[in-house]
Amino acid sequence: MADRQAGRDELVYGYLDTTASQARRALDTVRVRLLEHPGQVLLRPRRLGSVPTCEISGAGRAWVRSRRRPPTAGAGHLLGVALSGRGWLEQQGRRVPLDPGGFVLYDGALPFQLSLAGPYRYFLLHFAPGTFRTLTPADLCVPPGEETALVPSARLLSAMLAELASQVERLETVTGQEVAEHVAALVETVLRERARAGYAREVPPLFRRVLLHIDQHLADSALGPESIAQAHHISVRSLHKLFQAQDRSVLGHVRHQRLRQIRRDLADPTLAQVPVRHLAARWGMHDASHFSKVFRVAHGMSPSAFRRNALRPATGPERRPEDE
């Protein structure tokens, strides 16, 4: 992005949604206003497997706000970390300060405002819809500052994001995809630990055993509430109550874990020639039509489109018309 005139709003897009050919179609379109002149914003898009990333840097002060549009299922969630500089992010009436090392998790489908004071470096990751199991409005902004004493995993995530920003260009596609999955898993750990710190809700050992059982039997098409309950010598009703206490559903969790494994396979270059339906079947989803619908609802795109995005070159914005 070249020098911009201070005080004017300009539409910026394509730094995450690199396939969009027009601002009105891009999921990442924002309005940027530079508050000092001369001003320059540098955008460095990279891919972490299937996860788009971008490092945003500048010397002055910048104000970013999302373009007004109806909520869209394809927007997903944004994870940003301040590598240097100061600022704040506001969404749904909550304003979270951003100091070096601070990170925020917010909904890309909802309006937000971001202020950055330079010299700043801001590293951003875009996770597809369905990456995280459940997020409540209270979870959307996660400040690590005063909460790190209660949420030690937040410090681990902050350090991981800072190192990732410096290494993302060096990671090959498969490694990048695995790292992206680790980041997503650590985000969920932070959210769970934060919830426990605030609400003292512990995860029962039985629930942990059930989750492990599900992960070990995802390829079994018969995996369901009945088989899971029988394997743990409890009633189906008790199983449902166990999940409800953790704000989840049995079938929803099974579906989430299967889609997570399928996403990893779709982003694996060594499996690029394996038909999508075969990848779905290896994780227990044998109905190709049903799988395609479930995947599109969860991720806002078809499995084939997800694979194309994941297997594109890891560096540089590729601009091409959207698939018809």
N, C-alpha and C positions, 0 to 999 in steps of 0.2 A: 504494500500500500504506500503510495508516494505521499509527499507533503500535502497536507490538507489545510484549508483555511479555517481558522479558529472561529467558533461561534455558529457554525452551520451544521445541520444534521445531514448525514450522508448514509445511504443504504450500503451495507456491506454484507456479502454472502459468499458462499463457496469455500470457506475456510474449514468447514467440517463436512458439509453436504456437497462434495466436489462433483457430483454427477448432475447437479441442477444447472440448467442452462439459463434460467431467468430468476430474478430475485423473488418474484411472486410465487414461484414453485419451491424455492429452497426452504428447507426446514430450519436453517441456521441464520436467516436474514435478521439483522439487527440495525438499529439506527445508532450511529456513532457521532458524537459531538466532541471535538477537541476544544478544550477550554483555554489553551495557550497557543501562541503563534511565535515562531513556526512550530508546527507539530508533525510528527510522523509516527505511524503505527506500522510495525512490521509483523506479518503473519507467516508462520512457518508450519504448514500442514504436514502431518505425517500419519501413518497408519500403524496401529498396534494390533496386528492380525485383522480382525473385523471391526476393531474399534477406532474410529477417526480421532485424531488428536491434533492440537494446534498450540504452538507457543506464540503468545501475543506480547509484544514488547513496545515500549515507547518511552520518551524522555519527559513529556509534559503531563498534563492532566487530561483524562478522557472520561466521558460519560457515555455509557452504553445502555440502551434499553431495547427490549424486544419489540419487533414490529407487531402492531395489533393485528391479530388474526384469530379465527375460531380455533379452539383446541384441536390438535390433530393427533391421531393414534401413533403416527410415526416419529413424533418428536423425541421420545425417550427422556433420559435424565442426563444432566451435565454435572461433571465433577471437576471443579476448578481449584487450583492451589496457587497461592501467591508465592513466587520464588523470591521476589524482591519488590520493594515499594509498599505502598499502603492503599487501602480502599475499603469498600463495603459492598455488600450485595443485599438487595431487598426483594422479597417475594411474599405474597399473601400477608402483607402487613408486618412481616418480620425483617428487621435489618440486622445483618451480621457483620461485624468488623473483619477486615482482612489484613492481617499483619504477615510478615514473612514466615512461611511455614504453615499459615492458616489455610484451611480448605473449606469448601462449601459444596453441598450436594443439592441441586435444585431441578425442578421440573421444566423441561424444555417446551412443554405445551402451554405453560402458564406465563403471564406477563412477569417480567423481572427488570430490575435496574441494577447496573453495576458501575461503580465509580472507582477509578484507578488513578493514583497520584505517582508520578514518576520521579526518577527513572524506575520503571517497573518491568517485571516479567511475570506473566500469568500463563500457567499451563492448564489446558482444558482437554477433557476426555468426554466423548459422547457415547453413552451406553444405550443400546437399542431397548425399546419397550420390552418388558418381560424379563430383563436381566436380573432385577431384584424381586424377591418374592412379594413383599408388602411394604409400602411406604405410606405413612400418614402425613398430613400437613405439618405436624410437629417435627418430623424427621427431615423435611426438605432442606433445611439449613442446619448445618452441623459445625458450629464453631469449636475448634480444638483448644482455644486459649485457656479460659478459666475452667474448662471441663476436663483437662488432661489429668488432673489428680484423680478424678473419678473414672476416667475412661483412658487407661494406659494404651489401649490399642489405637487410639487416635494419634498418638505420637508415632507409633509404628507406621501408620498409613501416611502421615505427613512426611516422614523420612523416605518412605518408599516412593512417593510421588515426586519428591525433589530429585532423587537419584534417577528415576525413570525419565524425567525430562531431559537429562543429560545423556541418556543411553538409548533413547527410542530410535534414533537413526541407525544404530548398530544392530538392532534385533531383527533377525530374519522372521518370515511370516509365521512359521509354526511356533517359534519361541515367543514372538510377540503375542500370539493368541493365548498361549498358556499364561503369560504374565498378565494379560488383560483379565483372564479368569481369576487369577490370584488377587488382583486389585478389587474386582467385584466382590469376591468372597470376604476380603478384609473390610470392605465397606459395610457389608452385612454384619460382620463381627462388631464393628464400631457401633452400629445402630442397636444391636442386641445388648451390648455392654452398657451403652448409654441408657437404654430402657431399664435395665436391671439397677443401675445406679440411682435412677429416679423413682422407680416403682418397686424395687426389690423383688422382681419376679424371676425366680430361678427356673431353669429348665430341668424337668424331672429326668432321672437316669433312664427310665423306660422310654421316654420320648427320644433320647439320644440313640438308644438301641434300635428303635423303630426306624429312625432316619438312616442309620447304617444299613439295616436290612433292605430298605428301599433302594439305596444306592447300589447294593450288591445284586439286586434282582431286576434292574431296569429293563434288561433285555427280555424278560419274561412277559409275554403279552397277557398272561393271566393275572399279573400283579394288580391287586385291587384291595379294597377295604376288607373283604372276606378273607383272602389269603394272608394278608398282613396280620389281621387280628388272630387268625388261627395259629400262625407261627409264633405268636407271643402269648398265647393262651388267655386272651381277653375277648370280650364281646365286641362286635362291630360298633355298638353304641358307645362303649368305653373308649374305643379307638377314636371315634369322631370327637368325643369330649376332650380327649388328650390334645388333639390338634386345635380344637376351638380355643382352648386355654392359651395357645400360642398364636392366636389370630391367623390360623391357617386352615386349609381343608386338606383332607387326605388326597383326593384326586387332583386338586390343584398343585399340591407339592410334587406328586408323581409326574404330572405333566411338565412342571417347571424343570425338574431334574432331567427328564428325557430331552426336552428342548435344549437344555444347556449342553448335553453331550452331543446332540446333533449339530448344534452351532459349531462346536469345536471341530467336528468332522468336516463340516462344510468349508471351514476355513483352512483345512489341511491340504497343501498342494499335492501331497502324495496320494490323496484320495480324490483328486480333481476329476478323474475319469469314471469314478463310481457313480452310478445314477442316484439322484436324490432319494428316490423311493427306497433304494437298498440301504442307504444310510439311516433312513427313518426306521426301517424294519429291524435293523440290527439293535435298535434300542426300544423295541416293543411296540412301535407304531406302524402296523401293517396295512392299515387302510390309507392309501396314498392321498385320496381326495380329502378325507377327514384331517389328515396330517397337514396338508397344504393350507386348509382353512384355519386350523389352530395356529399354525406358524404365522400366517399373515395377521391374524388378530393380535398375537403376542408381540410381533416385531414390526408391524406396519409395512411389510413387504413380503414377496414370495420367497421360498427357500432358494430358488435359482438366482434371484436378484441379490439376496444376501451373499450367496457364494461368489457372484461376480464382484461385488464390492469388497469382499474379504480377500480375494486373490489378486486384486489390482496391485500395481507396484506400490511399495511402502512409502515412497517419498514423492513430494510434489503434487499439486492439485491437478487432477485430470478433469478437463471440462468437455463434456459431450452431451448431446441431447438425451433427454430421458427416454427410456424404452417405451415404445407405444404399447 
